[in-house]
Amino acid sequence: MKVGFIGIGAIADIMAREIKKIEGIDLIAAYGRTLEKAEEFAVTHQVPFFTNQLEDFLNFPEIDLVYIATPHIYHYQYTREALQQNKHVLCEKPLALNHCEAAELFSLAKEKNLFLGEAFWTRFNPVFKELQKIQRNQLIGSFKSLITNIGGNSRTNQRLIDLQLGGGALMDTGIYGLNLLFETFGTDYNDYTTIVNIGETGVDLQHTLCFNYCNDSSGVLNATIQAKTLNGALISGEKGYIKIDHPSEFNQLEVFNEEREIIYYQQLPKGMTGYTYEWIAVKDCIEAGYTELEEVPPKFTLDLLTLTDQIRRDWGMDYPTD
């Protein structure tokens, strides 16, 4: 599978290194907004073709799949253009900034019989997938409570504080808490409340989301881009609890019984990350002719964006694309 990158920032650097771990995936093209940066990225990662002309990039015939790693506001635009040029697409999360845009992209991909996936890396992680096994085997009984904490002080990062770029804690780190909420309790919540700190640039710098479910379960999700914090998650059950080191990275989880003794432990294999498993899954999909990811199906993406659309409406936080 031959891959081209749109966007050559920090996450693209990570992904270029991840691809090298996997046999059968080659990074052959890169597009950046300036030729100088595109060339620098290409030299660093031994990419044979680079350009600052989007048309030239999308018309490069050898590209099988386009990976999009730009600021959020451009995800819809670049995904749409790549699909229109009959390229398979893997786009960083969030796939789009609202439900309407994402639904249009999935519809276009279906019409053209092309692969379209959202790069929600956590969902490919085998440690994250252990939660399903723990629930199924009732290691701590029924799950009753979820608390997540994620973030850091990123107020100097223009991408995260600029409303025009789709910034804010919710769409950057907050959606990791929502992902864990959906995995733990599903999408059929009774109601929710929020506390939010909107900064002077118009984005949420920090928030707490509280969800109530009909089975006497609840979730409290904290996210920030303005403060150092202790990342992690805690799932409490009738007969024990689960400690997770990080809501997005899922490097390890520990399961404790009622006596607070560890009864189960899982960690990522050395040298592996959720990104590695993500690319393996994408490669397998393309080779098998599938157009959707089992780990991140369109319904997950659309359900998540339906909720984040509503939360942002509650806050009066509108993006230019709304």
C-alpha positions in Angstrom: 0.0 0.0 0.0 1.5 3.3 -1.1 0.6 6.3 1.1 0.7 10.1 0.7 0.6 12.6 3.5 -1.4 15.8 3.6 0.0 17.7 6.5 3.6 17.4 7.7 3.5 18.5 11.4 4.1 16.6 14.6 1.6 13.8 14.2 2.8 13.2 10.6 6.4 12.8 11.9 5.1 10.1 14.3 3.1 8.4 11.6 6.0 8.4 9.2 8.1 6.5 11.8 5.2 4.1 12.6 4.8 3.2 8.9 8.4 2.0 8.7 7.6 -0.7 11.3 5.1 -2.3 9.0 5.9 -4.4 6.0 3.9 -3.6 2.9 3.3 0.1 3.6 5.4 2.7 1.8 5.3 6.5 2.3 5.8 7.8 -1.2 4.5 11.4 -1.3 4.0 14.4 1.0 2.1 17.7 0.6 2.9 20.8 2.7 1.7 24.4 2.4 5.3 25.5 1.8 7.8 23.7 -0.5 10.6 24.3 2.0 8.7 22.4 4.8 7.6 19.7 2.4 11.2 19.1 1.3 12.4 19.1 4.9 9.8 16.4 5.8 10.7 14.4 2.7 14.4 14.4 3.4 13.9 13.4 7.0 11.6 10.5 6.1 13.1 9.5 2.7 9.9 10.4 0.8 10.5 10.4 -3.0 7.9 12.9 -4.0 7.0 16.2 -2.3 5.1 19.3 -3.3 3.2 22.4 -2.1 0.7 22.0 -5.0 -2.3 20.1 -3.9 -3.4 19.3 -7.4 0.0 17.8 -8.2 -0.2 15.7 -5.1 -3.7 14.4 -5.7 -2.9 13.6 -9.3 0.2 11.6 -8.3 -0.9 8.2 -9.7 1.0 5.9 -7.4 -0.8 7.0 -4.2 -3.3 4.4 -3.0 -4.3 6.1 0.3 -4.1 9.7 1.5 -3.5 10.3 5.2 -4.6 13.7 6.4 -2.9 15.2 9.4 -3.8 18.9 9.3 -5.5 21.2 11.8 -9.1 20.1 12.4 -10.7 22.8 10.3 -9.2 21.4 7.1 -10.1 17.7 7.6 -13.4 17.9 5.7 -11.9 19.9 2.8 -8.9 17.7 2.2 -10.8 14.4 2.7 -13.5 15.5 0.2 -10.9 16.5 -2.4 -9.0 13.3 -2.0 -12.1 11.2 -2.4 -13.1 13.1 -5.4 -9.8 12.2 -6.9 -10.6 8.5 -6.2 -8.1 8.1 -3.4 -8.7 6.0 -0.3 -8.5 8.2 2.8 -7.4 7.9 6.5 -8.1 11.2 8.3 -7.0 12.1 11.7 -9.7 12.5 14.4 -12.0 14.2 14.3 -13.0 13.3 10.7 -14.9 16.5 10.5 -16.0 19.3 12.9 -19.7 18.5 12.8 -22.1 15.7 11.9 -23.3 17.2 8.7 -19.8 17.3 7.2 -18.9 13.8 8.3 -22.2 12.3 6.9 -21.5 13.9 3.6 -17.9 12.4 3.5 -19.2 8.9 4.3 -21.8 9.3 1.6 -19.3 10.3 -1.0 -16.9 7.5 -0.1 -19.8 5.0 -0.4 -20.9 6.4 -3.7 -17.3 6.0 -5.1 -16.7 2.6 -3.3 -13.6 4.1 -1.6 -12.2 3.4 1.9 -12.7 6.2 4.4 -11.5 5.8 8.0 -11.1 8.0 11.0 -7.7 7.7 12.6 -9.0 7.3 16.2 -5.9 5.6 17.3 -7.1 4.5 20.8 -9.7 2.2 19.3 -7.1 0.0 17.6 -5.1 -0.5 20.8 -5.3 -4.1 22.1 -5.2 -2.8 25.7 -8.3 -0.7 25.0 -10.0 -3.7 23.5 -9.4 -5.6 26.7 -12.3 -3.6 28.2 -14.8 -5.7 26.2 -13.3 -8.9 27.6 -13.4 -7.6 31.1 -17.0 -6.6 30.7 -17.9 -9.9 29.1 -16.2 -12.0 31.8 -17.6 -9.8 34.6 -14.2 -9.5 36.3 -15.5 -6.6 38.4 -19.2 -7.1 38.0 -21.3 -4.5 36.1 -19.5 -1.2 35.3 -21.1 1.6 37.3 -18.8 4.6 37.2 -16.3 6.2 34.9 -14.0 9.1 35.6 -11.5 10.3 33.0 -8.9 13.1 33.1 -6.8 14.2 30.1 -4.9 17.2 28.9 -2.0 19.6 29.5 -1.0 23.2 29.3 -1.2 23.9 25.5 -2.2 27.6 25.5 0.9 28.5 23.4 -0.3 26.1 20.7 -2.1 28.2 18.1 -3.9 25.2 16.6 -5.6 24.4 19.9 -6.6 27.9 21.0 -7.8 29.3 17.6 -11.6 28.9 17.0 -11.0 29.4 13.3 -8.8 26.3 13.2 -11.3 24.1 15.1 -9.5 24.5 18.4 -10.6 23.8 22.0 -10.2 21.0 24.5 -13.4 19.2 23.4 -12.4 18.3 19.8 -8.8 17.7 20.7 -8.6 15.7 23.9 -12.2 15.7 25.2 -13.3 13.2 22.6 -11.0 10.6 24.2 -13.1 10.7 27.3 -16.3 10.5 25.2 -14.8 7.5 23.4 -14.2 5.7 26.7 -17.7 6.6 27.9 -19.2 5.1 24.7 -17.1 2.0 25.1 -18.0 1.6 28.8 -21.7 2.5 28.8 -22.8 3.0 25.2 -24.5 6.0 23.6 -27.9 5.7 25.2 -27.5 8.1 28.1 -30.4 9.7 29.9 -29.0 13.2 30.2 -25.8 15.2 30.7 -24.6 18.4 32.2 -21.4 20.4 31.6 -19.1 22.9 33.2 -16.9 24.9 30.8 -14.3 27.6 30.8 -14.4 29.5 27.5 -11.2 31.5 26.9 -10.8 34.9 25.2 -10.3 33.3 21.8 -13.7 31.6 22.0 -12.6 28.0 22.5 -13.1 25.8 25.6 -9.9 25.8 27.6 -11.3 23.3 30.1 -14.5 21.4 30.7 -16.2 18.7 32.7 -19.0 16.6 31.2 -21.3 14.6 33.4 -23.5 11.8 32.0 -26.3 9.8 33.6 -27.4 6.4 32.4 -30.6 4.5 33.1 -28.8 1.5 34.8 -27.6 3.7 37.7 -24.3 4.3 36.0 -22.6 7.6 35.4 -19.5 9.2 33.8 -17.5 12.3 34.6 -15.1 13.4 31.9 -12.5 16.1 32.5 -10.3 17.7 29.8 -8.1 20.7 29.7 -5.7 22.6 27.4 -4.7 25.2 30.0 -3.2 23.2 32.9 -0.9 20.4 33.7 -2.9 17.4 35.0 -2.7 13.8 36.0 -3.9 11.8 32.9 -5.8 8.6 33.6 -9.1 6.9 33.9 -10.9 4.9 36.6 -13.8 2.5 35.9 -15.6 1.3 39.0 -17.7 -1.9 39.1 -19.7 -3.8 41.7 -16.8 -6.0 42.6 -13.7 -4.0 41.9 -12.2 -1.3 39.6 -9.9 -0.7 36.6 -7.1 1.8 36.5 -6.1 3.1 33.1 -2.8 5.0 32.7 -4.0 7.3 29.9 -7.4 7.8 28.2 -5.9 8.1 24.7 -2.6 6.1 24.9 -3.8 3.0 26.9 -0.3 1.8 27.6 -1.6 -0.3 30.4 -4.6 -1.2 32.6 -4.8 -2.8 36.0 -7.9 -4.6 37.4 -8.4 -4.7 41.2 -10.8 -6.8 43.2 -12.8 -5.8 46.3 -9.7 -6.3 48.5 -7.8 -3.9 46.2 -5.6 -6.7 44.9 -4.5 -6.8 41.3 -6.3 -9.7 39.5 -5.6 -8.8 35.9 -3.0 -6.7 34.1 -2.3 -5.8 30.4 0.2 -3.6 28.7 1.2 -2.7 25.2 4.1 -4.8 23.8 7.4 -2.9 23.8 7.9 -0.7 20.7 4.2 -0.8 19.8 1.6 2.0 20.0 -2.0 2.4 19.0 -0.7 4.0 15.8 1.0 0.8 14.8 -2.2 -1.3 15.2 -4.1 1.4 13.4 -1.9 1.2 10.3 -2.0 -2.5 10.3 -5.8 -2.4 10.4 -6.0 0.1 7.5 -3.6 -2.0 5.4 -5.7 -5.1 6.0 -8.9 -3.2 5.0 -7.4 -1.9 1.8 -6.0 -5.3 0.8 -9.4 -7.0 1.5 -11.4 -4.4 -0.4 -13.2 -3.1 2.7 -14.4 0.5 2.8 -14.9 0.9 6.5 -12.9 0.2 9.7 -14.4 -2.3 12.1 -12.8 -0.5 15.0 -14.1 3.0 14.0 -17.3 2.4 12.0 -19.2 5.4 10.5 -21.8 5.1 13.3 -19.3 5.7 16.0 -18.0 8.8 14.2 -21.5 10.2 13.6 -22.7 9.4 17.1 -19.7 11.2 18.6 -20.2 14.3 16.4 -23.9 14.4 17.1 -23.0 14.7 20.8 -20.2 17.2 20.3 -22.4 19.3 18.1 -25.0 19.5 20.8 -22.4 20.3 23.5 -20.9 23.1 21.5 -24.4 24.5 20.9 -25.0 24.5 24.6 -21.8 26.5 25.0 -22.4 28.8 22.1 -19.1 27.7 20.6 -19.5 27.7 16.8 -16.9 26.9 14.2 -16.7 28.6 10.9 -18.0 25.4 9.2 -21.2 25.2 11.3 
